[in-house]
Amino acid sequence: MSDAIRIVKATTHKPKPKDSDLGFGTLFTDHMFVADFQEEKGWYDPRVEPYGPIPLDPAAAVLHYAQAIFDGLKAFRGVDGKVRLFRPQKHVQRMNHSAAQMCIPPLDPELTLRSLVTLVGIERDWVPKTVGTSLYVRPTIIASEAFLGVRPAKSYIYFVILSPVGAYYPEGMAPVKIRVEEKHVRAVEGGLGSAKTGANYAASLMAGEEAKHEGFTQVLWLDGVHRKYIDEVGTMNIMVKIAGEVITPPLGGTILPGVTRDSVLTLLREWGAGVSERQISIDEVVAAHKAGTLDEVFGTGTAAVISPVGELAYKGHRMVVGGGKIGPTTQKLYDAIVGIQYGTAPDTRGWTLEV
Ligand SMILES: *Cc1c(COP(=O)(O)O)cnc(C)c1O
C-alpha cells in the first residue's frame, strides 16, 4: 500500500461531551481512517476522512458470512496532559493474527500503527481528561465484495473509528457475580476462539442474556468439548489465584490472546509472583473454594483492565470469592496498569506510545 495517508478534514465538528456524561460506545469523533483492498491492488488509498456511513453493497460478503475482524485499544490523556496509546503494536500484531484466522489479507503493521497514531493525533482534543476516561480505538476489517458464493472475499475495507468513553468504574472497582455456563459454549478447539471476530460475540449473546436475567453480570465459559476446563469470562480472559498462584488457561486453542492478559502475566512474573498458564478445571476451582484456598478470581480486558469476581455460581451452588471483596493482587495489578496508562507510573517496558 502506498505510504502517503491522504487527509480530508471534516467541515463540521460535533460538540464534545463532558467527561462526566460519557458512557461506552455511543459517541464517535469527527473523523475516521479508511483503506481499501482489492485482490489486484492490495491495500490502497489509506486516508482520514469525515466520520460517516460506509457505502456497502447489500451482497457484501460480511453481511452474509460474517467475514470480519476487529480490535480494541485505548488512548489515554495522562495527568501530564500527554496522549498515550497503550501497547498499540501488540494490538496491530493481534489484528493480523485475527485476519489470518478469517482468511483476510494482512495489513502492513507499520502503516496500521501509523493509521492509529495519525487518527488519534487529529482527534486528540476528543481524548477526555478525567482519570478512568479514555478514547476507545476500534480498528475493523470487513469483507466488502458483492458475491454470495462461499469463499474468502476479494475486496475488503479497513476502517478505524474512535469513541470517547467514560470510566468503567465511576465508583471504584466493584466485584461482579458470574454464572458458570453449562449449556452454551463460546468456542471450540479448532474453531475461531483465538480470533477477535464478531462471530464469537454473536455466539456469546444468548448465554449472556440468560445470565443477566438471572441476576449475573456475565458467564464463565467452559471448554466446548468436556464442559470441564475454564476458558474465558464474558469477553475477558480469566485468572484465578489459588493458594498464592495465579493460574490462567494457555493460549493456542480457544483463548483470545488478550493484551491485558499479557500485561498482567508480565507484571506478575516481574514481581516474582507464582504464575501458571495451564488448563484448570472448574472442579479444581470448586475444590479450592471448599479448601479455602480460592484467593481471588478476576477477568482481564481493555475495557475494564481488571474485573474482580466476587461470586461464582455453578450447578446451583454459590461460591463467594475472597469474602466478595477485591483481592490484593487484583488491586495491585489494576493500579500498576492504570498508573502506566495515565502516566503516573514510569513506563519501563515501552508499553505506551505517545501521540
Ligand atoms: C478482546 C477480548 C479479550 C481481552 O483482550 P484485551 O486485549 O485484553 O482487551 C478477551 N477475550 C475476548 C473474547 C476478547 O474478545
The ligand as a MOL file (V3000), in Angstrom:
LIG
                    3D

  0  0  0     0  0            999 V3000
M  V30 BEGIN CTAB
M  V30 COUNTS 15 15 0 0 0
M  V30 BEGIN ATOM
M  V30 1 C -10.8080 -8.5830 23.3630 0
M  V30 2 C -11.0550 -9.8250 24.1440 0
M  V30 3 C -10.3470 -10.1010 25.3330 0
M  V30 4 C -9.4170 -9.1450 26.0020 0
M  V30 5 O -8.3600 -8.7300 25.2100 0
M  V30 6 P -7.5820 -7.3760 25.5640 0
M  V30 7 O -6.5650 -7.2790 24.5020 0
M  V30 8 O -7.0070 -7.5610 26.9110 0
M  V30 9 O -8.5940 -6.2890 25.5270 0
M  V30 10 C -10.5910 -11.3250 25.9450 0
M  V30 11 N -11.4770 -12.2030 25.4490 0
M  V30 12 C -12.1770 -11.9600 24.3200 0
M  V30 13 C -13.1330 -12.9640 23.8280 0
M  V30 14 C -11.9950 -10.7620 23.6370 0
M  V30 15 O -12.6990 -10.5340 22.5320 0
M  V30 END ATOM
M  V30 BEGIN BOND
M  V30 1 1 1 2
M  V30 2 1 2 3
M  V30 3 2 2 14
M  V30 4 1 3 4
M  V30 5 2 3 10
M  V30 6 1 4 5
M  V30 7 1 5 6
M  V30 8 2 6 7
M  V30 9 1 6 8
M  V30 10 1 6 9
M  V30 11 1 10 11
M  V30 12 2 11 12
M  V30 13 1 12 13
M  V30 14 1 12 14
M  V30 15 1 14 15
M  V30 END BOND
M  V30 END CTAB
M  END
